[in-house]
Structure formats: structure tokens, C-alpha cells
């Protein structure tokens, strides 16, 4: 069980650092695009694709981190401390994570031979964020099931 917590901590830290880098890169690329277009009067054709890549990856990795930190929006229609409510909630989240992993991986592999027009970048690198999010969510949910309720990080 200690290994599972260490692994989950490591994955969360790695995803958090990568997400922070991607958000910083997104800001820099968009700022550079504005400067290039309106001040220098030149086009940066690659900037739209780069900003889209950063946005997609930071969104999906951020969603996985939010699962571990219990930071998603919740609607408490039923008392969350009831065991049946918790079982249904965890089961639904596990099903969603497994679906994202399986279908996301299938779609990512199907995109291997497709390339972006402006950069020649393989589309798999955009779509691969979905199964990685699913795998991370599965890890974090399994950690919660085995180790127990984790505290919400503020």
C-alpha cells in the first residue's frame, strides 16, 4: 500500500509540473502571437497548433489531478458519507476512467498515421492525453479504494 501511495504521489507531481509548464507555454505562445500579429505584422502559423496542444494536455492532466485532490464540482443530492452513495460514486468514476483509457488509447493509436498540415506533427500527440488521463484517474481511484478516503487538498 505504501508503494501505491508513493506511485500516486509521483504521478501527481509529474503531471502537476508538466501542466504548469504547459500553461506557461500556452501564455507565452499566445502572447507571442499577439505581439507578432499586431506589432510586428507577421504571422506565426505554428502558434495556433502549439497553443491548442498546450490547452488540451493541461486540461486533461488537470482533470486527473483534480480527481486525486477531490477538486471537481460536486452536487450533493445524497449524503456523501453514506457507503452506498460512495460506492456508486467511485464505480461511476472508475467506469469513466476506464472508458477514457480504453477508447482514448484506441483513438490515439488510430491517429498514428495522421499528420497536422502546418507542422507535420502526428495527431497521436494531441489525442494521447485522453488515455493518460484515464490511466492516472484509475491509479488515483484505486489508491482511494485501497488506502481509503484521502483528504481534500486546499
Backbone as CSV, one residue per row, in Angstrom:
resi,resn,N_x,N_y,N_z,CA_x,CA_y,CA_z,C_x,C_y,C_z
1,UNK,0.819,-1.198,0.000,0.000,0.000,0.000,0.860,1.257,0.000
2,UNK,2.026,1.173,0.645,2.919,2.335,0.656,3.430,2.617,-0.749
3,UNK,3.684,1.548,-1.523,4.149,1.726,-2.899,3.096,2.437,-3.741
4,UNK,1.826,2.081,-3.535,0.738,2.708,-4.288,0.663,4.202,-3.999
5,UNK,0.809,4.583,-2.742,0.771,6.000,-2.385,1.964,6.740,-2.971
6,UNK,3.145,6.131,-2.895,4.347,6.757,-3.456,4.200,6.918,-4.965
7,UNK,3.684,5.891,-5.634,3.471,5.965,-7.080,2.461,7.050,-7.426
8,UNK,1.358,7.108,-6.704,0.341,8.127,-6.966,0.890,9.525,-6.701
9,UNK,1.663,9.682,-5.632,2.290,10.979,-5.347,3.228,11.392,-6.476
10,UNK,4.016,10.431,-6.958,4.973,10.707,-8.035,4.253,11.083,-9.332
11,UNK,3.203,10.334,-9.681,2.443,10.629,-10.903,1.778,11.993,-10.793
12,UNK,1.189,12.288,-9.638,0.546,13.595,-9.464,1.567,14.724,-9.589
13,UNK,2.727,14.575,-8.951,3.759,15.613,-9.019,4.257,15.811,-10.452
14,UNK,4.478,14.705,-11.161,4.921,14.784,-12.551,3.877,15.488,-13.420
15,UNK,2.617,15.083,-13.272,1.552,15.703,-14.056,1.385,17.173,-13.697
16,UNK,1.522,17.504,-12.424,1.385,18.895,-11.998,2.481,19.764,-12.600
17,UNK,3.728,19.285,-12.560,4.842,20.062,-13.129,4.679,20.225,-14.645
18,UNK,4.283,19.158,-15.313,4.092,19.230,-16.763,2.946,20.180,-17.100
19,UNK,1.880,20.142,-16.316,0.748,21.036,-16.540,1.158,22.487,-16.309
20,UNK,1.936,22.735,-15.281,2.415,24.098,-15.039,3.266,24.592,-16.206
21,UNK,4.128,23.722,-16.713,4.935,24.086,-17.881,4.049,24.381,-19.086
22,UNK,3.039,23.542,-19.313,2.157,23.732,-20.467,1.356,25.018,-20.377
23,UNK,0.879,25.360,-19.192,0.132,26.614,-19.034,1.049,27.809,-19.278
24,UNK,2.274,27.745,-18.758,3.239,28.816,-19.007,3.548,28.929,-20.503
25,UNK,3.721,27.788,-21.163,3.982,27.792,-22.602,2.782,28.343,-23.368
26,UNK,1.588,27.984,-22.955,0.370,28.495,-23.595,0.320,30.013,-23.505
27,UNK,0.585,30.550,-22.340,0.578,32.005,-22.160,1.642,32.656,-23.034
28,UNK,2.837,32.081,-23.046,3.931,32.649,-23.845,3.618,32.604,-25.337
29,UNK,3.068,31.500,-25.814,2.765,31.371,-27.248,1.670,32.344,-27.664
30,UNK,0.626,32.433,-26.872,-0.470,33.346,-27.220,0.005,34.798,-27.149
31,UNK,0.793,35.131,-26.131,1.340,36.485,-26.034,2.244,36.782,-27.235
32,UNK,3.094,35.810,-27.591,3.958,35.988,-28.761,3.170,36.155,-30.042
33,UNK,2.072,35.419,-30.177,1.214,35.539,-31.357,0.608,36.942,-31.453
34,UNK,0.153,37.467,-30.337,-0.436,38.817,-30.334,0.617,39.848,-30.720
35,UNK,1.797,39.747,-30.136,2.886,40.684,-30.463,3.263,40.568,-31.942
36,UNK,3.412,39.342,-32.424,3.804,39.135,-33.826,2.753,39.677,-34.783
37,UNK,1.494,39.410,-34.491,0.433,39.817,-35.421,0.192,41.324,-35.409
38,UNK,0.091,41.916,-34.244,-0.352,43.306,-34.167,0.775,44.331,-34.097
39,UNK,1.958,43.923,-33.671,3.060,44.874,-33.592,4.056,44.644,-34.725
40,UNK,4.463,43.385,-34.918,5.458,43.079,-35.948,4.834,42.827,-37.317
41,UNK,3.507,42.621,-37.349,2.759,42.379,-38.591,3.238,41.135,-39.341
42,UNK,3.537,40.083,-38.589,3.924,38.811,-39.188,3.015,37.712,-38.624
43,UNK,2.880,36.641,-39.370,2.063,35.505,-38.953,2.949,34.432,-38.328
44,UNK,2.458,33.854,-37.244,3.116,32.704,-36.629,2.152,31.537,-36.809
45,UNK,2.263,30.823,-37.917,1.298,29.778,-38.253,1.288,28.633,-37.241
46,UNK,2.392,28.363,-36.640,2.501,27.247,-35.709,1.874,27.561,-34.346
47,UNK,1.621,28.834,-34.060,1.190,29.212,-32.711,-0.199,28.677,-32.352
48,UNK,-1.100,28.613,-33.325,-2.433,28.105,-33.025,-2.363,26.624,-32.640
49,UNK,-1.583,25.877,-33.371,-1.435,24.455,-33.071,-0.722,24.237,-31.739
50,UNK,0.305,25.013,-31.475,1.041,24.873,-30.209,0.155,25.240,-29.018
51,UNK,-0.622,26.298,-29.151,-1.497,26.686,-28.043,-2.609,25.657,-27.836
52,UNK,-3.114,25.093,-28.916,-4.132,24.053,-28.805,-3.567,22.816,-28.103
53,UNK,-2.363,22.424,-28.464,-1.698,21.287,-27.826,-1.552,21.533,-26.322
54,UNK,-1.047,22.693,-25.951,-0.862,23.026,-24.535,-2.186,23.041,-23.796
55,UNK,-3.219,23.582,-24.419,-4.534,23.656,-23.775,-5.129,22.265,-23.558
56,UNK,-5.074,21.420,-24.581,-5.643,20.069,-24.478,-4.948,19.282,-23.378
57,UNK,-3.634,19.255,-23.402,-2.889,18.467,-22.426,-3.081,19.006,-21.018
58,UNK,-3.032,20.327,-20.843,-3.194,20.864,-19.490,-4.603,20.609,-18.969
59,UNK,-5.599,20.623,-19.834,-6.975,20.350,-19.408,-7.133,18.908,-18.943
60,UNK,-6.663,17.958,-19.724,-6.837,16.555,-19.367,-5.976,16.156,-18.161
61,UNK,-4.746,16.622,-18.102,-3.913,16.309,-16.939,-4.456,16.988,-15.685
62,UNK,-4.961,18.200,-15.846,-5.577,18.894,-14.716,-6.804,18.163,-14.201
63,UNK,-7.569,17.557,-15.097,-8.743,16.781,-14.685,-8.328,15.574,-13.853
64,UNK,-7.243,14.915,-14.232,-6.763,13.761,-13.457,-6.280,14.203,-12.075
65,UNK,-5.560,15.309,-12.019,-5.090,15.831,-10.736,-6.276,16.189,-9.847
66,UNK,-7.307,16.766,-10.447,-8.495,17.148,-9.681,-9.208,15.937,-9.091
67,UNK,-9.155,14.794,-9.766,-9.750,13.572,-9.211,-9.027,13.185,-7.920
68,UNK,-7.720,13.242,-7.941,-6.972,12.872,-6.732,-7.203,13.862,-5.606
69,UNK,-7.298,15.129,-5.935,-7.460,16.165,-4.912,-8.921,16.425,-4.538
70,UNK,-9.819,15.721,-5.190,-11.259,15.925,-4.986,-11.628,17.388,-5.208
71,UNK,-11.188,17.931,-6.323,-11.397,19.334,-6.623,-12.436,19.577,-7.712
72,UNK,-13.081,18.526,-8.198,-14.113,18.710,-9.208,-15.378,19.263,-8.559
73,UNK,-16.232,19.831,-9.390,-17.534,20.261,-8.903,-18.322,19.034,-8.471
74,UNK,-19.044,19.160,-7.395,-19.882,18.060,-6.927,-21.268,18.603,-6.593
75,UNK,-22.250,17.752,-6.759,-23.612,18.054,-6.361,-23.994,17.038,-5.299
76,UNK,-24.207,17.488,-4.113,-24.558,16.593,-3.014,-26.069,16.430,-2.932
77,UNK,-26.613,15.639,-3.826,-28.039,15.344,-3.780,-28.331,14.334,-2.676
78,UNK,-27.370,13.449,-2.463,-27.479,12.439,-1.419,-26.319,12.638,-0.450
79,UNK,-26.468,12.245,0.788,-25.382,12.430,1.759,-24.117,11.688,1.330
80,UNK,-22.995,12.400,1.110,-21.783,11.755,0.596,-21.122,10.801,1.586
81,UNK,-21.490,10.861,2.857,-20.861,9.984,3.835,-21.518,8.603,3.910
82,UNK,-22.589,8.404,3.146,-23.265,7.108,3.113,-22.453,6.121,2.257
83,UNK,-22.228,4.907,2.724,-21.430,3.939,1.965,-21.995,3.638,0.573
84,UNK,-23.299,3.536,0.443,-23.888,3.225,-0.865,-23.644,4.363,-1.858
85,UNK,-23.753,5.587,-1.394,-23.511,6.755,-2.256,-22.051,6.772,-2.700
86,UNK,-21.147,6.472,-1.773,-19.714,6.450,-2.100,-19.395,5.339,-3.097
87,UNK,-20.008,4.176,-2.934,-19.784,3.052,-3.850,-20.258,3.411,-5.254
88,UNK,-21.442,3.995,-5.355,-21.968,4.392,-6.666,-21.072,5.454,-7.295
89,UNK,-20.634,6.408,-6.494,-19.769,7.481,-6.999,-18.443,6.929,-7.516
90,UNK,-17.787,6.099,-6.719,-16.495,5.520,-7.120,-16.665,4.623,-8.341
91,UNK,-17.742,3.840,-8.377,-17.991,2.953,-9.520,-18.179,3.755,-10.804
92,UNK,-18.942,4.825,-10.724,-19.137,5.677,-11.903,-17.850,6.322,-12.369
93,UNK,-17.047,6.786,-11.408,-15.773,7.400,-11.770,-14.802,6.374,-12.360
94,UNK,-14.813,5.163,-11.799,-13.969,4.097,-12.351,-14.379,3.752,-13.784
95,UNK,-15.696,3.675,-14.017,-16.185,3.367,-15.369,-15.766,4.451,-16.351
96,UNK,-15.888,5.712,-15.947,-15.487,6.819,-16.820,-13.986,6.791,-17.086
97,UNK,-13.194,6.543,-16.052,-11.737,6.493,-16.220,-11.330,5.344,-17.137
98,UNK,-11.958,4.189,-16.961,-11.658,3.032,-17.805,-12.060,3.292,-19.253
99,UNK,-13.196,3.932,-19.450,-13.645,4.288,-20.793,-12.675,5.273,-21.450
100,UNK,-12.257,6.292,-20.711,-11.289,7.258,-21.255,-9.986,6.575,-21.622
101,UNK,-9.543,5.647,-20.782,-8.293,4.948,-21.072,-8.433,4.064,-22.306
102,UNK,-9.452,3.209,-22.323,-9.586,2.224,-23.403,-9.910,2.879,-24.740
103,UNK,-10.938,3.688,-24.773,-11.351,4.320,-26.035,-10.329,5.374,-26.453
104,UNK,-9.773,6.094,-25.474,-8.751,7.087,-25.794,-7.511,6.457,-26.398
105,UNK,-7.098,5.318,-25.857,-5.929,4.623,-26.411,-6.211,4.106,-27.816
106,UNK,-7.390,3.563,-28.016,-7.776,3.084,-29.352,-7.763,4.235,-30.363
107,UNK,-8.329,5.358,-29.981,-8.342,6.520,-30.882,-6.949,7.092,-31.098
108,UNK,-6.147,7.114,-30.054,-4.788,7.634,-30.193,-3.976,6.787,-31.170
109,UNK,-4.082,5.477,-31.041,-3.351,4.597,-31.956,-3.861,4.719,-33.389
110,UNK,-5.152,4.998,-33.539,-5.716,5.183,-34.878,-5.199,6.466,-35.530
111,UNK,-4.731,7.406,-34.716,-4.232,8.692,-35.241,-2.745,8.663,-35.590
112,UNK,-2.097,7.531,-35.458,-0.653,7.464,-35.683,-0.259,7.927,-37.089
113,UNK,-1.038,7.589,-38.084,-0.678,7.916,-39.470,-1.250,9.244,-39.961
114,UNK,-1.891,9.996,-39.101,-2.427,11.313,-39.483,-1.473,12.404,-39.013
115,UNK,-1.265,13.375,-39.875,-0.336,14.461,-39.580,-1.050,15.795,-39.708
116,UNK,-0.603,16.753,-38.920,-1.132,18.109,-38.995,-0.568,18.801,-40.226
117,UNK,-1.381,19.586,-40.866,-0.937,20.295,-42.079,0.180,21.307,-41.810
118,UNK,0.012,22.235,-40.853,1.052,23.268,-40.720,2.396,22.744,-40.247
119,UNK,2.400,21.774,-39.319,3.671,21.404,-38.692,4.152,20.000,-39.039
120,UNK,3.282,19.151,-39.523,3.653,17.772,-39.755,3.666,16.956,-38.471
121,UNK,3.129,17.516,-37.401,3.047,16.880,-36.095,2.018,15.764,-36.140
122,UNK,2.342,14.598,-35.607,1.381,13.485,-35.586,0.228,13.811,-34.648
123,UNK,-0.996,13.524,-35.067,-2.180,13.784,-34.253,-2.217,12.933,-32.990
124,UNK,-1.492,11.828,-32.978,-1.485,10.980,-31.789,-1.052,11.772,-30.561
125,UNK,-0.170,12.757,-30.729,0.341,13.507,-29.585,-0.726,14.402,-28.975
126,UNK,-1.741,14.769,-29.741,-2.870,15.515,-29.180,-3.805,14.571,-28.423
127,UNK,-4.124,13.436,-29.038,-5.135,12.514,-28.519,-4.603,11.656,-27.370
128,UNK,-3.301,11.503,-27.271,-2.703,10.656,-26.248,-2.966,11.169,-24.828
129,UNK,-3.328,12.423,-24.705,-3.630,12.971,-23.377,-4.858,12.309,-22.753
130,UNK,-5.774,11.795,-23.563,-7.003,11.188,-23.031,-6.716,9.853,-22.333
131,UNK,-6.021,8.895,-22.959,-5.741,7.664,-22.211,-4.788,7.879,-21.038
132,UNK,-3.899,8.848,-21.131,-3.026,9.132,-19.993,-3.853,9.663,-18.825
133,UNK,-4.831,10.525,-19.123,-5.734,10.996,-18.080,-6.507,9.824,-17.484
134,UNK,-7.027,8.949,-18.325,-7.777,7.799,-17.843,-6.937,6.900,-16.957
135,UNK,-5.696,6.637,-17.358,-4.808,5.792,-16.555,-4.491,6.449,-15.214
136,UNK,-4.264,7.740,-15.225,-3.984,8.459,-13.977,-5.193,8.430,-13.054
137,UNK,-6.371,8.657,-13.629,-7.589,8.620,-12.823,-7.793,7.232,-12.224
138,UNK,-7.534,6.191,-13.011,-7.642,4.826,-12.480,-6.690,4.615,-11.311
139,UNK,-5.459,5.056,-11.452,-4.486,4.927,-10.375,-4.966,5.652,-9.121
140,UNK,-5.429,6.883,-9.278,-5.857,7.675,-8.128,-7.102,7.085,-7.471
141,UNK,-8.001,6.539,-8.272,-9.208,5.929,-7.710,-8.891,4.610,-7.014
142,UNK,-7.987,3.818,-7.582,-7.567,2.576,-6.935,-6.874,2.897,-5.612
143,UNK,-6.076,3.943,-5.612,-5.443,4.386,-4.359,-6.514,4.725,-3.325
144,UNK,-7.541,5.429,-3.734,-8.608,5.787,-2.792,-9.334,4.540,-2.269
145,UNK,-9.585,3.587,-3.147,-10.283,2.366,-2.734,-9.439,1.549,-1.760
146,UNK,-8.159,1.373,-2.062,-7.302,0.519,-1.240,-6.865,1.214,0.046
147,UNK,-6.405,2.440,-0.068,-5.871,3.137,1.100,-6.987,3.788,1.914
148,UNK,-8.038,4.187,1.254,-9.148,4.814,1.967,-9.326,6.254,1.551
149,UNK,-10.199,6.910,2.254,-10.535,8.299,1.932,-9.303,9.171,2.111
150,UNK,-8.997,9.917,1.075,-7.863,10.823,1.148,-8.362,12.221,1.488
151,UNK,-7.547,13.013,2.142,-8.007,14.363,2.473,-8.037,15.250,1.245
152,UNK,-8.993,16.166,1.244,-9.070,17.140,0.153,-7.983,18.167,0.361
153,UNK,-7.159,18.379,-0.675,-6.086,19.375,-0.587,-6.687,20.734,-0.884
154,UNK,-6.325,21.698,-0.102,-6.838,23.064,-0.294,-5.875,23.873,-1.124
